[in-house]
Amino acid sequence: MYQRIRDLREARDLLQKDVAAYLKCTQVCYSNYETGKRDIPTEVLIQLAGLYHTSTDYILGLTDDSAPPITRKA
């Protein structure tokens, strides 16, 4: 999961400080997410999936399909 969020960030030419600003946390805090020194809270995981237009399952490594989930209307 940690390598995956780094790969997603780098693929979009974003710096850690850019993602940290989006998440409203410090660059050090975000760096700790990427290195696995700090667990990623669920709400941050959801924000990252939205930022990268992918699913939380992809970030967590449960699937290799990076396509965003299909939302169904009730």
Distance bins in CASP14 RR format, pairs under 12 A and 6 or more apart:
PFRMAT RR
TARGET T0000
AUTHOR 0000-0000-0000
RMODE 2
METHOD distances of the structure
MODEL  1
1 7 0 0 0 0 0 1 0 0 0 0 0
1 8 0 0 0 0 0 1 0 0 0 0 0
1 33 0 0 0 0 1 0 0 0 0 0 0
1 34 0 0 0 0 1 0 0 0 0 0 0
1 35 0 0 0 0 0 1 0 0 0 0 0
1 36 0 0 0 0 1 0 0 0 0 0 0
1 39 0 0 0 0 1 0 0 0 0 0 0
1 40 1 0 0 1 0 0 0 0 0 0 0
1 44 0 0 0 0 0 1 0 0 0 0 0
1 45 0 0 0 0 1 0 0 0 0 0 0
1 48 0 0 0 0 0 1 0 0 0 0 0
1 49 0 0 0 0 0 1 0 0 0 0 0
1 56 0 0 0 0 1 0 0 0 0 0 0
1 57 0 0 0 0 0 1 0 0 0 0 0
1 58 0 0 0 0 1 0 0 0 0 0 0
1 59 1 0 0 1 0 0 0 0 0 0 0
1 60 1 0 1 0 0 0 0 0 0 0 0
1 61 1 0 0 1 0 0 0 0 0 0 0
1 62 0 0 0 0 1 0 0 0 0 0 0
2 8 0 0 0 0 0 1 0 0 0 0 0
2 9 0 0 0 0 0 1 0 0 0 0 0
2 30 0 0 0 0 0 1 0 0 0 0 0
2 31 0 0 0 0 0 1 0 0 0 0 0
2 32 0 0 0 0 1 0 0 0 0 0 0
2 33 1 0 0 1 0 0 0 0 0 0 0
2 34 1 0 1 0 0 0 0 0 0 0 0
2 35 1 0 0 1 0 0 0 0 0 0 0
2 36 1 0 1 0 0 0 0 0 0 0 0
2 37 0 0 0 0 1 0 0 0 0 0 0
2 38 0 0 0 0 1 0 0 0 0 0 0
2 39 0 0 0 0 0 1 0 0 0 0 0
2 40 0 0 0 0 1 0 0 0 0 0 0
2 45 0 0 0 0 0 1 0 0 0 0 0
2 48 0 0 0 0 0 1 0 0 0 0 0
2 59 0 0 0 0 1 0 0 0 0 0 0
2 60 0 0 0 0 0 1 0 0 0 0 0
2 61 0 0 0 0 0 1 0 0 0 0 0
3 9 0 0 0 0 0 1 0 0 0 0 0
3 10 0 0 0 0 0 1 0 0 0 0 0
3 33 0 0 0 0 0 1 0 0 0 0 0
3 34 0 0 0 0 1 0 0 0 0 0 0
3 35 0 0 0 0 1 0 0 0 0 0 0
3 36 0 0 0 0 1 0 0 0 0 0 0
3 59 0 0 0 0 0 1 0 0 0 0 0
3 61 0 0 0 0 1 0 0 0 0 0 0
4 10 0 0 0 0 0 1 0 0 0 0 0
4 11 0 0 0 0 0 1 0 0 0 0 0
4 33 0 0 0 0 0 1 0 0 0 0 0
4 34 0 0 0 0 1 0 0 0 0 0 0
4 36 0 0 0 0 0 1 0 0 0 0 0
4 40 0 0 0 0 0 1 0 0 0 0 0
4 45 0 0 0 0 0 1 0 0 0 0 0
4 48 0 0 0 0 1 0 0 0 0 0 0
4 49 0 0 0 0 0 1 0 0 0 0 0
4 52 0 0 0 0 1 0 0 0 0 0 0
4 54 0 0 0 0 1 0 0 0 0 0 0
4 55 0 0 0 0 0 1 0 0 0 0 0
4 56 0 0 0 0 0 1 0 0 0 0 0
4 57 0 0 0 0 0 1 0 0 0 0 0
4 58 1 0 0 1 0 0 0 0 0 0 0
4 59 1 0 1 0 0 0 0 0 0 0 0
4 60 0 0 0 0 1 0 0 0 0 0 0
4 61 1 0 0 1 0 0 0 0 0 0 0
4 62 0 0 0 0 0 1 0 0 0 0 0
4 63 0 0 0 0 0 1 0 0 0 0 0
4 64 0 0 0 0 1 0 0 0 0 0 0
4 66 0 0 0 0 1 0 0 0 0 0 0
5 11 0 0 0 0 0 1 0 0 0 0 0
5 12 0 0 0 0 0 1 0 0 0 0 0
5 14 0 0 0 0 0 1 0 0 0 0 0
5 16 0 0 0 0 0 1 0 0 0 0 0
5 19 0 0 0 0 1 0 0 0 0 0 0
5 23 0 0 0 0 0 1 0 0 0 0 0
5 30 0 0 0 0 1 0 0 0 0 0 0
5 31 0 0 0 0 0 1 0 0 0 0 0
5 32 0 0 0 0 0 1 0 0 0 0 0
5 33 1 0 0 1 0 0 0 0 0 0 0
5 34 1 0 1 0 0 0 0 0 0 0 0
5 35 0 0 0 0 0 1 0 0 0 0 0
5 36 0 0 0 0 1 0 0 0 0 0 0
5 38 0 0 0 0 0 1 0 0 0 0 0
5 40 1 0 0 1 0 0 0 0 0 0 0
5 44 0 0 0 0 1 0 0 0 0 0 0
5 45 0 0 0 0 1 0 0 0 0 0 0
5 47 0 0 0 0 0 1 0 0 0 0 0
5 48 1 0 0 1 0 0 0 0 0 0 0
5 49 0 0 0 0 1 0 0 0 0 0 0
5 51 0 0 0 0 1 0 0 0 0 0 0
5 52 0 0 0 0 1 0 0 0 0 0 0
5 54 0 0 0 0 0 1 0 0 0 0 0
5 56 0 0 0 0 0 1 0 0 0 0 0
5 58 0 0 0 0 0 1 0 0 0 0 0
5 59 1 0 0 1 0 0 0 0 0 0 0
5 60 0 0 0 0 0 1 0 0 0 0 0
5 61 0 0 0 0 0 1 0 0 0 0 0
6 12 0 0 0 0 0 1 0 0 0 0 0
6 14 0 0 0 0 0 1 0 0 0 0 0
6 15 0 0 0 0 0 1 0 0 0 0 0
6 16 0 0 0 0 1 0 0 0 0 0 0
6 19 0 0 0 0 1 0 0 0 0 0 0
6 30 0 0 0 0 0 1 0 0 0 0 0
6 31 0 0 0 0 1 0 0 0 0 0 0
6 33 0 0 0 0 1 0 0 0 0 0 0
6 34 1 0 1 0 0 0 0 0 0 0 0
6 35 0 0 0 0 1 0 0 0 0 0 0
6 36 0 0 0 0 0 1 0 0 0 0 0
6 48 0 0 0 0 0 1 0 0 0 0 0
6 52 0 0 0 0 0 1 0 0 0 0 0
6 59 0 0 0 0 0 1 0 0 0 0 0
7 14 0 0 0 0 0 1 0 0 0 0 0
7 34 0 0 0 0 1 0 0 0 0 0 0
7 52 0 0 0 0 1 0 0 0 0 0 0
7 54 0 0 0 0 0 1 0 0 0 0 0
7 58 0 0 0 0 0 1 0 0 0 0 0
7 59 0 0 0 0 0 1 0 0 0 0 0
7 61 0 0 0 0 0 1 0 0 0 0 0
7 66 0 0 0 0 1 0 0 0 0 0 0
8 14 0 0 0 0 1 0 0 0 0 0 0
8 19 0 0 0 0 1 0 0 0 0 0 0
8 33 0 0 0 0 0 1 0 0 0 0 0
8 34 0 0 0 0 0 1 0 0 0 0 0
8 48 1 0 0 1 0 0 0 0 0 0 0
8 49 0 0 0 0 1 0 0 0 0 0 0
8 50 0 0 0 0 0 1 0 0 0 0 0
8 51 0 0 0 0 1 0 0 0 0 0 0
8 52 1 0 1 0 0 0 0 0 0 0 0
8 53 0 0 0 0 1 0 0 0 0 0 0
8 54 1 0 0 1 0 0 0 0 0 0 0
8 55 0 0 0 0 0 1 0 0 0 0 0
8 58 0 0 0 0 1 0 0 0 0 0 0
8 59 1 0 0 1 0 0 0 0 0 0 0
8 61 0 0 0 0 0 1 0 0 0 0 0
8 66 0 0 0 0 1 0 0 0 0 0 0
9 15 1 0 0 1 0 0 0 0 0 0 0
9 16 1 0 0 1 0 0 0 0 0 0 0
9 17 0 0 0 0 0 1 0 0 0 0 0
9 18 0 0 0 0 1 0 0 0 0 0 0
9 19 1 0 1 0 0 0 0 0 0 0 0
9 20 0 0 0 0 0 1 0 0 0 0 0
9 22 0 0 0 0 0 1 0 0 0 0 0
9 23 0 0 0 0 0 1 0 0 0 0 0
9 27 0 0 0 0 0 1 0 0 0 0 0
9 30 0 0 0 0 1 0 0 0 0 0 0
9 31 0 0 0 0 0 1 0 0 0 0 0
9 33 0 0 0 0 0 1 0 0 0 0 0
9 34 1 0 0 1 0 0 0 0 0 0 0
9 48 0 0 0 0 1 0 0 0 0 0 0
9 51 0 0 0 0 1 0 0 0 0 0 0
9 52 0 0 0 0 1 0 0 0 0 0 0
9 54 0 0 0 0 0 1 0 0 0 0 0
9 59 0 0 0 0 0 1 0 0 0 0 0
10 16 0 0 0 0 1 0 0 0 0 0 0
10 18 0 0 0 0 0 1 0 0 0 0 0
10 19 0 0 0 0 0 1 0 0 0 0 0
10 34 0 0 0 0 0 1 0 0 0 0 0
10 52 0 0 0 0 0 1 0 0 0 0 0
11 51 0 0 0 0 0 1 0 0 0 0 0
11 52 0 0 0 0 1 0 0 0 0 0 0
11 53 0 0 0 0 0 1 0 0 0 0 0
11 54 0 0 0 0 0 1 0 0 0 0 0
11 66 0 0 0 0 1 0 0 0 0 0 0
12 18 0 0 0 0 1 0 0 0 0 0 0
12 19 0 0 0 0 1 0 0 0 0 0 0
12 22 0 0 0 0 0 1 0 0 0 0 0
12 48 0 0 0 0 0 1 0 0 0 0 0
12 51 0 0 0 0 1 0 0 0 0 0 0
12 52 1 0 0 1 0 0 0 0 0 0 0
12 53 0 0 0 0 1 0 0 0 0 0 0
12 54 0 0 0 0 0 1 0 0 0 0 0
13 19 0 0 0 0 0 1 0 0 0 0 0
14 20 0 0 0 0 1 0 0 0 0 0 0
14 21 0 0 0 0 1 0 0 0 0 0 0
14 22 0 0 0 0 1 0 0 0 0 0 0
14 23 0 0 0 0 0 1 0 0 0 0 0
14 27 0 0 0 0 0 1 0 0 0 0 0
14 30 0 0 0 0 0 1 0 0 0 0 0
14 34 0 0 0 0 0 1 0 0 0 0 0
14 48 0 0 0 0 0 1 0 0 0 0 0
14 51 0 0 0 0 1 0 0 0 0 0 0
14 52 0 0 0 0 1 0 0 0 0 0 0
15 21 0 0 0 0 1 0 0 0 0 0 0
15 22 0 0 0 0 0 1 0 0 0 0 0
15 27 0 0 0 0 1 0 0 0 0 0 0
15 30 0 0 0 0 1 0 0 0 0 0 0
15 31 0 0 0 0 0 1 0 0 0 0 0
15 34 0 0 0 0 0 1 0 0 0 0 0
16 22 0 0 0 0 0 1 0 0 0 0 0
16 23 0 0 0 0 0 1 0 0 0 0 0
16 25 0 0 0 0 0 1 0 0 0 0 0
16 26 0 0 0 0 1 0 0 0 0 0 0
16 27 1 0 1 0 0 0 0 0 0 0 0
16 28 0 0 0 0 1 0 0 0 0 0 0
16 29 0 0 0 0 1 0 0 0 0 0 0
16 30 1 0 1 0 0 0 0 0 0 0 0
16 31 1 0 1 0 0 0 0 0 0 0 0
16 32 0 0 0 0 0 1 0 0 0 0 0
16 33 0 0 0 0 1 0 0 0 0 0 0
16 34 1 0 0 1 0 0 0 0 0 0 0
16 35 0 0 0 0 0 1 0 0 0 0 0
17 23 0 0 0 0 0 1 0 0 0 0 0
17 25 0 0 0 0 0 1 0 0 0 0 0
17 26 0 0 0 0 1 0 0 0 0 0 0
17 27 1 0 1 0 0 0 0 0 0 0 0
17 28 0 0 0 0 1 0 0 0 0 0 0
17 29 0 0 0 0 0 1 0 0 0 0 0
17 30 1 0 0 1 0 0 0 0 0 0 0
17 31 0 0 0 0 1 0 0 0 0 0 0
18 25 0 0 0 0 0 1 0 0 0 0 0
18 27 0 0 0 0 1 0 0 0 0 0 0
18 30 0 0 0 0 1 0 0 0 0 0 0
18 51 0 0 0 0 1 0 0 0 0 0 0
19 25 0 0 0 0 1 0 0 0 0 0 0
19 26 0 0 0 0 0 1 0 0 0 0 0
19 27 0 0 0 0 1 0 0 0 0 0 0
19 29 0 0 0 0 0 1 0 0 0 0 0
19 30 1 0 1 0 0 0 0 0 0 0 0
19 31 0 0 0 0 1 0 0 0 0 0 0
19 33 0 0 0 0 1 0 0 0 0 0 0
19 34 0 0 0 0 1 0 0 0 0 0 0
19 40 0 0 0 0 0 1 0 0 0 0 0
19 44 0 0 0 0 0 1 0 0 0 0 0
19 47 0 0 0 0 1 0 0 0 0 0 0
19 48 1 0 0 1 0 0 0 0 0 0 0
19 50 0 0 0 0 0 1 0 0 0 0 0
19 51 1 0 0 1 0 0 0 0 0 0 0
19 52 0 0 0 0 1 0 0 0 0 0 0
20 26 1 0 1 0 0 0 0 0 0 0 0
20 27 1 0 1 0 0 0 0 0 0 0 0
20 28 0 0 0 0 1 0 0 0 0 0 0
20 29 1 0 0 1 0 0 0 0 0 0 0
20 30 1 0 1 0 0 0 0 0 0 0 0
20 31 0 0 0 0 1 0 0 0 0 0 0
20 32 0 0 0 0 0 1 0 0 0 0 0
20 33 0 0 0 0 1 0 0 0 0 0 0
20 34 0 0 0 0 0 1 0 0 0 0 0
20 44 0 0 0 0 0 1 0 0 0 0 0
20 47 0 0 0 0 0 1 0 0 0 0 0
20 48 0 0 0 0 0 1 0 0 0 0 0
20 51 0 0 0 0 0 1 0 0 0 0 0
21 27 0 0 0 0 1 0 0 0 0 0 0
21 29 0 0 0 0 0 1 0 0 0 0 0
21 30 0 0 0 0 1 0 0 0 0 0 0
21 47 0 0 0 0 0 1 0 0 0 0 0
21 51 0 0 0 0 0 1 0 0 0 0 0
22 30 0 0 0 0 1 0 0 0 0 0 0
22 44 0 0 0 0 0 1 0 0 0 0 0
22 47 1 0 0 1 0 0 0 0 0 0 0
22 48 0 0 0 0 1 0 0 0 0 0 0
22 50 0 0 0 0 1 0 0 0 0 0 0
22 51 1 0 1 0 0 0 0 0 0 0 0
22 52 0 0 0 0 0 1 0 0 0 0 0
23 29 0 0 0 0 1 0 0 0 0 0 0
23 30 1 0 0 1 0 0 0 0 0 0 0
23 31 0 0 0 0 0 1 0 0 0 0 0
23 32 0 0 0 0 0 1 0 0 0 0 0
23 33 0 0 0 0 1 0 0 0 0 0 0
23 34 0 0 0 0 0 1 0 0 0 0 0
23 40 0 0 0 0 1 0 0 0 0 0 0
23 41 0 0 0 0 1 0 0 0 0 0 0
23 43 0 0 0 0 1 0 0 0 0 0 0
23 44 1 0 1 0 0 0 0 0 0 0 0
23 45 0 0 0 0 0 1 0 0 0 0 0
23 46 0 0 0 0 0 1 0 0 0 0 0
23 47 1 0 1 0 0 0 0 0 0 0 0
23 48 1 0 0 1 0 0 0 0 0 0 0
23 50 0 0 0 0 0 1 0 0 0 0 0
23 51 0 0 0 0 1 0 0 0 0 0 0
24 30 0 0 0 0 0 1 0 0 0 0 0
24 43 0 0 0 0 0 1 0 0 0 0 0
24 44 0 0 0 0 1 0 0 0 0 0 0
24 47 0 0 0 0 1 0 0 0 0 0 0
25 31 0 0 0 0 0 1 0 0 0 0 0
25 32 0 0 0 0 1 0 0 0 0 0 0
25 33 0 0 0 0 1 0 0 0 0 0 0
25 38 0 0 0 0 1 0 0 0 0 0 0
25 40 0 0 0 0 0 1 0 0 0 0 0
25 41 0 0 0 0 1 0 0 0 0 0 0
25 43 0 0 0 0 0 1 0 0 0 0 0
25 44 1 0 0 1 0 0 0 0 0 0 0
25 47 0 0 0 0 0 1 0 0 0 0 0
25 48 0 0 0 0 0 1 0 0 0 0 0
26 32 0 0 0 0 1 0 0 0 0 0 0
26 33 0 0 0 0 0 1 0 0 0 0 0
26 38 0 0 0 0 0 1 0 0 0 0 0
27 33 0 0 0 0 0 1 0 0 0 0 0
27 34 0 0 0 0 0 1 0 0 0 0 0
28 34 0 0 0 0 0 1 0 0 0 0 0
28 35 0 0 0 0 0 1 0 0 0 0 0
28 37 0 0 0 0 1 0 0 0 0 0 0
28 38 0 0 0 0 1 0 0 0 0 0 0
29 35 0 0 0 0 0 1 0 0 0 0 0
29 36 0 0 0 0 0 1 0 0 0 0 0
29 37 0 0 0 0 1 0 0 0 0 0 0
29 38 1 0 0 1 0 0 0 0 0 0 0
29 39 0 0 0 0 0 1 0 0 0 0 0
29 40 0 0 0 0 0 1 0 0 0 0 0
29 41 0 0 0 0 0 1 0 0 0 0 0
29 44 0 0 0 0 1 0 0 0 0 0 0
30 36 0 0 0 0 0 1 0 0 0 0 0
30 37 0 0 0 0 0 1 0 0 0 0 0
30 38 0 0 0 0 1 0 0 0 0 0 0
30 40 0 0 0 0 1 0 0 0 0 0 0
30 44 0 0 0 0 1 0 0 0 0 0 0
30 47 0 0 0 0 0 1 0 0 0 0 0
30 48 0 0 0 0 1 0 0 0 0 0 0
30 51 0 0 0 0 0 1 0 0 0 0 0
31 37 0 0 0 0 1 0 0 0 0 0 0
31 38 0 0 0 0 1 0 0 0 0 0 0
32 38 1 1 0 0 0 0 0 0 0 0 0
32 39 0 0 0 0 1 0 0 0 0 0 0
32 40 0 0 0 0 1 0 0 0 0 0 0
32 41 0 0 0 0 0 1 0 0 0 0 0
32 44 0 0 0 0 0 1 0 0 0 0 0
33 39 0 0 0 0 1 0 0 0 0 0 0
33 40 1 0 1 0 0 0 0 0 0 0 0
33 41 0 0 0 0 1 0 0 0 0 0 0
33 44 1 0 0 1 0 0 0 0 0 0 0
33 45 0 0 0 0 1 0 0 0 0 0 0
33 47 0 0 0 0 0 1 0 0 0 0 0
33 48 0 0 0 0 1 0 0 0 0 0 0
33 59 0 0 0 0 0 1 0 0 0 0 0
34 40 0 0 0 0 1 0 0 0 0 0 0
34 44 0 0 0 0 0 1 0 0 0 0 0
34 48 0 0 0 0 0 1 0 0 0 0 0
34 59 0 0 0 0 0 1 0 0 0 0 0
38 44 0 0 0 0 1 0 0 0 0 0 0
39 45 0 0 0 0 1 0 0 0 0 0 0
39 60 0 0 0 0 0 1 0 0 0 0 0
40 46 0 0 0 0 1 0 0 0 0 0 0
40 47 0 0 0 0 1 0 0 0 0 0 0
40 48 1 0 0 1 0 0 0 0 0 0 0
40 49 0 0 0 0 0 1 0 0 0 0 0
40 56 0 0 0 0 1 0 0 0 0 0 0
40 59 0 0 0 0 1 0 0 0 0 0 0
40 60 0 0 0 0 1 0 0 0 0 0 0
41 47 0 0 0 0 1 0 0 0 0 0 0
41 48 0 0 0 0 0 1 0 0 0 0 0
41 56 0 0 0 0 0 1 0 0 0 0 0
42 48 0 0 0 0 0 1 0 0 0 0 0
42 49 0 0 0 0 0 1 0 0 0 0 0
42 56 0 0 0 0 1 0 0 0 0 0 0
42 59 0 0 0 0 0 1 0 0 0 0 0
42 60 0 0 0 0 0 1 0 0 0 0 0
43 49 0 0 0 0 0 1 0 0 0 0 0
43 50 0 0 0 0 0 1 0 0 0 0 0
43 56 0 0 0 0 0 1 0 0 0 0 0
44 50 0 0 0 0 0 1 0 0 0 0 0
44 51 0 0 0 0 0 1 0 0 0 0 0
44 56 0 0 0 0 0 1 0 0 0 0 0
44 59 0 0 0 0 0 1 0 0 0 0 0
45 51 0 0 0 0 0 1 0 0 0 0 0
45 52 0 0 0 0 0 1 0 0 0 0 0
45 54 0 0 0 0 0 1 0 0 0 0 0
45 55 0 0 0 0 0 1 0 0 0 0 0
45 56 1 0 1 0 0 0 0 0 0 0 0
45 57 0 0 0 0 0 1 0 0 0 0 0
45 58 0 0 0 0 0 1 0 0 0 0 0
45 59 1 0 0 1 0 0 0 0 0 0 0
45 60 1 0 0 1 0 0 0 0 0 0 0
45 61 0 0 0 0 0 1 0 0 0 0 0
45 62 0 0 0 0 0 1 0 0 0 0 0
46 52 0 0 0 0 0 1 0 0 0 0 0
46 54 0 0 0 0 0 1 0 0 0 0 0
46 55 0 0 0 0 0 1 0 0 0 0 0
46 56 1 0 0 1 0 0 0 0 0 0 0
46 57 0 0 0 0 0 1 0 0 0 0 0
46 59 0 0 0 0 1 0 0 0 0 0 0
46 60 0 0 0 0 0 1 0 0 0 0 0
46 69 0 0 0 0 0 1 0 0 0 0 0
47 54 0 0 0 0 0 1 0 0 0 0 0
47 56 0 0 0 0 0 1 0 0 0 0 0
47 59 0 0 0 0 0 1 0 0 0 0 0
48 54 0 0 0 0 1 0 0 0 0 0 0
48 55 0 0 0 0 0 1 0 0 0 0 0
48 56 0 0 0 0 1 0 0 0 0 0 0
48 58 0 0 0 0 0 1 0 0 0 0 0
48 59 1 0 0 1 0 0 0 0 0 0 0
48 60 0 0 0 0 0 1 0 0 0 0 0
49 55 1 0 1 0 0 0 0 0 0 0 0
49 56 1 0 1 0 0 0 0 0 0 0 0
49 57 0 0 0 0 1 0 0 0 0 0 0
49 58 1 0 0 1 0 0 0 0 0 0 0
49 59 1 0 1 0 0 0 0 0 0 0 0
49 60 0 0 0 0 1 0 0 0 0 0 0
49 61 0 0 0 0 0 1 0 0 0 0 0
49 66 0 0 0 0 0 1 0 0 0 0 0
49 67 0 0 0 0 0 1 0 0 0 0 0
49 68 1 0 0 1 0 0 0 0 0 0 0
49 69 0 0 0 0 1 0 0 0 0 0 0
50 56 0 0 0 0 1 0 0 0 0 0 0
50 58 0 0 0 0 0 1 0 0 0 0 0
50 59 0 0 0 0 1 0 0 0 0 0 0
50 68 1 0 0 1 0 0 0 0 0 0 0
50 69 0 0 0 0 0 1 0 0 0 0 0
50 71 0 0 0 0 0 1 0 0 0 0 0
51 59 0 0 0 0 0 1 0 0 0 0 0
51 68 0 0 0 0 0 1 0 0 0 0 0
52 58 0 0 0 0 1 0 0 0 0 0 0
52 59 1 0 0 1 0 0 0 0 0 0 0
52 66 0 0 0 0 1 0 0 0 0 0 0
52 67 0 0 0 0 0 1 0 0 0 0 0
52 68 0 0 0 0 1 0 0 0 0 0 0
53 59 0 0 0 0 0 1 0 0 0 0 0
53 66 0 0 0 0 1 0 0 0 0 0 0
53 67 0 0 0 0 1 0 0 0 0 0 0
53 68 1 0 1 0 0 0 0 0 0 0 0
53 69 0 0 0 0 0 1 0 0 0 0 0
54 60 0 0 0 0 0 1 0 0 0 0 0
54 61 0 0 0 0 0 1 0 0 0 0 0
54 62 0 0 0 0 0 1 0 0 0 0 0
54 63 0 0 0 0 1 0 0 0 0 0 0
54 64 0 0 0 0 0 1 0 0 0 0 0
54 65 0 0 0 0 1 0 0 0 0 0 0
54 66 1 0 1 0 0 0 0 0 0 0 0
54 67 1 0 0 1 0 0 0 0 0 0 0
54 68 1 0 1 0 0 0 0 0 0 0 0
54 69 0 0 0 0 1 0 0 0 0 0 0
55 61 0 0 0 0 1 0 0 0 0 0 0
55 62 0 0 0 0 1 0 0 0 0 0 0
55 63 1 0 0 1 0 0 0 0 0 0 0
55 64 0 0 0 0 0 1 0 0 0 0 0
55 65 1 0 0 1 0 0 0 0 0 0 0
55 66 1 0 0 1 0 0 0 0 0 0 0
55 67 1 0 0 1 0 0 0 0 0 0 0
55 68 1 0 0 1 0 0 0 0 0 0 0
55 69 1 0 1 0 0 0 0 0 0 0 0
55 70 0 0 0 0 1 0 0 0 0 0 0
55 71 0 0 0 0 0 1 0 0 0 0 0
56 62 0 0 0 0 1 0 0 0 0 0 0
56 63 0 0 0 0 1 0 0 0 0 0 0
56 66 0 0 0 0 0 1 0 0 0 0 0
56 68 0 0 0 0 0 1 0 0 0 0 0
56 69 0 0 0 0 1 0 0 0 0 0 0
57 63 1 0 1 0 0 0 0 0 0 0 0
57 64 0 0 0 0 1 0 0 0 0 0 0
57 65 0 0 0 0 1 0 0 0 0 0 0
57 66 0 0 0 0 1 0 0 0 0 0 0
57 67 0 0 0 0 0 1 0 0 0 0 0
57 68 0 0 0 0 0 1 0 0 0 0 0
57 69 1 0 0 1 0 0 0 0 0 0 0
58 64 1 0 0 1 0 0 0 0 0 0 0
58 65 1 0 0 1 0 0 0 0 0 0 0
58 66 1 0 1 0 0 0 0 0 0 0 0
58 67 0 0 0 0 1 0 0 0 0 0 0
58 68 0 0 0 0 1 0 0 0 0 0 0
58 69 0 0 0 0 1 0 0 0 0 0 0
59 65 0 0 0 0 0 1 0 0 0 0 0
59 66 0 0 0 0 1 0 0 0 0 0 0
59 68 0 0 0 0 0 1 0 0 0 0 0
59 69 0 0 0 0 0 1 0 0 0 0 0
62 69 0 0 0 0 0 1 0 0 0 0 0
63 69 0 0 0 0 1 0 0 0 0 0 0
END
